[in-house]
Amino acid sequence: MFSSTIPSVKVVRSIEVVRDQIARLHRSMMPAAAVMMELVTGAWVAQAIVAAADLGIADALADGPLSADELATAVNAEADTINRLLRALITRGIFRQHRDGRYDLTPLADSLRSDAEVSLAAFARFVGSPQHREHWSHLTDAIRTGRAVIPALRGKTRIRVPARRTGTRRNLQRRHDELVRTGSRIGDGRLRLQPYPWPEPRPYSRNIGSPSESALLRGRSSTPYPLAVTPTF
């Protein structure tokens, strides 16, 4: 529904500078405590996005606007709570409401469609999953001790990917590398990215989802790609 064209690296960097300056201006116009409150409660916004992705709201609106009752029926939810969720997300530019009360997609909401050109629905559901949230809840311990927390939680040094679902970990890593470096079509071809001239990667852990001990404290990421940063704890 909405097209996504990725500009050149030079343009992206220029845009990021402008966005950073605007963000600084936004923060300077509010008391520090209010800004901190926004940052802290950002987790609530993220979880609201996850709820929308879990329910498939963007998919339900793909064919056009729907009322709260129609949307609730489509996603098997309560109309009142759908209204509350969408009103919250509308304040962040995710979804919009017409004068007649029907809800519709915005470019941001469109990225939560499962069949969008660049779909973030699955990623949102992964980030908001209880398991992933639990890992992040131990960030304080990881910083205090400099040790990975996933082995203590899961009894493993890596997160194993079931072969029956995604193939071997080596194949998954190959697909990941191919995607972020060349922009090739991966899987069902729903995610298409234009290639960026990435520099040669430095050595990094090849265990998908594995925690690299003290990597965060040393200022390193478990992946060399700036658009594919994976938490190392």
Steps between C-alpha positions, in 0.01 A plus 500: 500500500780738591830475313834498681800622305831498685720800407877507469727483805590869462135603501424273796782651704382853418147412603626349825685823583182703444291255703752516784487879506120497502501245783738719699272799446198296607673394822619853576142633489387283792611459863759228541268295721229505232746389235623219723142393564445473124814291461413266786142444384618433147484133596123535528479636148715214372274246667194667349659459158566135580135453596390650166736264318383199702137577423566561131327839502700633205410195293133547586515861375688416181183508289372827642377681812295316762299603803605381844225238500595372154866495593431321828309230313779465244775451761291323765528769767282739700394822325560716810856380551571527127390864523734562793795330334459687172448837667831448679679403180346788305686742729821350359389520137416130487150463349254787456131559554262652246228749589244220484691309770647231275866408540751489217867436428782754495845438350622393844207267557541357151840360598315270743318324217631146458514545122645853496795574272714530814302331776599545864212299639704190578785708643259690727356173627849363562615808692181499705503129576517403870829318444670799339361738761638274771850521352490881504373502859840364603698782336600641840652165598685474167653845545584442866672165446612528138357153440234377264167420662345271239705193606383547859139538391486237228778263598658548157772716352287570194139512390441195286292539186285194423625348174150401396396865487795696367765254393842487661645793688768525234237539232319760711824695545567483127155636427551777755833599346356494152210721600687773683790517254336463161134571555409176325152358529488265795241234575168589343640821352291734711802688633688690232787735579725686263868405545724727704879519449585347836867482600659161550361350821718444802495160676190436706310223670321272251262359760164657420363660814797395710623734774860613452640547849588861583454603135269782601744625762783500246293710263462225241196347338457134413444603138696739278194637325361833628142416397500153653612550858426207728514530882808321632366417843 
